[in-house]
Amino acid sequence: MDLVNGNPDDRLRRREAYEEKLRAEPGSRWPSNQARSIVAHLARLDAVDWLARSTQHGMPDRARPAPAQPSGGRREVEDRIRPVEQVSLVAEAITTGTWPRITRDVARVASDPTGVRRELANHGWCDLLVGMIRAIELVKGPLNSLSEWPVTMISEAVLTSSMQAGRPHVTGTVVDLVVSEVWRGFRAAACGGIPLIELLTGEEALRALRILAVFICPAPSRHAEVRRYALKPLGEDVHHVLSEQTEARLAEMFVEWLP
């Protein structure tokens, strides 16, 4: 998000550095792990650039109700909910107030709370976001219709992830605890706890969660679930979050893009 709000030249320099590294990769029928990693980083930069463009030009954004004036009227020009703001709002909904409770409860139920926190950083948070994405895709309705039932589904997504084998301290009990807190925070925000969250459509919330999952993932090139449920849908997004060049490269690198 610092890159989104920062100097465009910083983003350009980073992109040029990745492009140079990609050109230096030896040609082969099978792409190297390094090449896959570089292309995943370029996809992440595409999302950064897309958010930055939407901030600068106000597209694609959506009108939100203008607040009432002291006179009882409304402003002639409506405010806009920009995509970068949507991402920030969703991030706030799932972090504000949840982490202190998670830390407290993990210390209560886990024999090694430090190990749990360390292993959650091993793709645990992006797995949780993927679980939320999959749950919201099934809701097929406004965010304020969200219920408690997806908690089990989200927990299952974390526990059956391709990354779970490297997280022995992240047990089912720990996952249920973390997912319950995060989903409760998001659901409360969507039902009016954070005023602008309840104005988001399901598709806007999904896009924000997908971008967050791609941003927070330590290595999308090694995390199949993030590629399948977050990165690939961003390429298919009607607002073209990923460039055609990046989409073509991803199709060369990863099986998720096979027809």
Salt bridges, closest charged atoms under 4 A:
ASP10 OD1 - ARG13 NH2 2.37
GLU19 OE1 - ARG249 NH2 2.89
ASP46 OD1 - ARG15 NH2 2.88
ASP49 OD1 - ARG11 NE 3.05
ASP49 OD2 - ARG15 NH2 2.79
ASP61 OD1 - ARG80 NH2 3.25
ASP61 OD2 - ARG82 NH1 3.53
ASP79 OD2 - ARG64 NH2 3.78
ASP79 OD2 - ARG75 NH2 2.54
GLU85 OE2 - ARG64 NH1 2.91
ASP105 OD1 - ARG104 NE 2.96
ASP105 OD1 - ARG108 NH2 3.64
ASP112 OD2 - HIS169 NE2 3.51
GLU119 OE2 - HIS169 ND1 2.51
ASP127 OD2 - ARG167 NH2 2.87
ASP127 OD1 - HIS223 NE2 2.70
GLU137 OE2 - ARG210 NH2 2.94
GLU148 OE2 - ARG187 NH1 3.37
GLU181 OE1 - ARG101 NE 2.79
GLU181 OE1 - ARG184 NH1 3.43
GLU203 OE2 - ARG210 NH1 3.34
GLU204 OE2 - ARG62 NE 2.71
GLU225 OE1 - HIS223 NE2 3.45
GLU236 OE2 - LYS232 NZ 2.61
ASP237 OD2 - ARG207 NE 2.78
GLU256 OE2 - ARG227 NH2 3.09
